[in-house]
């Protein structure tokens, strides 16, 4: 097993050989690092990274399961199961619209808000450690490139 510094160097070596060919590997390495950190942070609270992501998206106010399914990498039926679990744990509350009883609005409970805020603050500290020594301009470039890749993905049609 290699130490984290060696893993990072191996990843960087693969990336710099041919950035376009190894884009998926580089992104997967970054995703895996962030996913592991998230799992460590949320596990003591009895929730998963997906459950935290759902709660985080509800921090701004009420939303629907349909809206969450559009921004989270899961289908509507899985969102429904996750929502039910979070309601049962007391982190989320459901409310039906009076004007259309078919629509269920989701809102964080006080307990859910406290949990989500605490995890978010801890993750921000972790992100600050990850980006230590990286300048503002480098972070702007990273954000710009990442945004363009995501935008390109949104309009790309794969051949059938």
C-alpha positions, 0 to 999 in steps of 0.5 A: 500500500502506498502512502497518500503522497505517493498516491497523489504523485501517481495520480498527477503523473497519469494526469500530466501524461495526457490530460484529456485521456486521463480526465476520468481517472483524475476526476475519479481520484478527486471524487473518491477522496471527497467521498471518503471524507464525507463518509467519515464525517456523516457516519457518526450521525447515522446518515450517508453521504447521499442523505447529507446531500439531500439535507444540504439541498433543503437548507435554502428552504422547501423543495420537492422530491422531484427537484431533488431528483434533478440535482442528486445522482439518483432516481425518484424512487430512491429519493422517496426512500431516502426522504422517508428515512430522514423523516423517520430520523427526525431530520426532515418534515413533509408538507402537502400543498393545499392547492395541490395535495399531490405535491409534497414539500420537504423542509429541514426540521430544527434537528436537521438544520443543526446537523446539516450546518455542523457537517457543512462547517466541518467539510468547509474546514476540510476543503480549506485544508485540501486547498492549502497552498493553492492560490485564488487564481488557481482555484478560479481556473479550477472552478471555471474548467470544472463548470465548463466540463459540466456544461459540456456534459449537459449538452452532449448527446451520446450516440445510441 
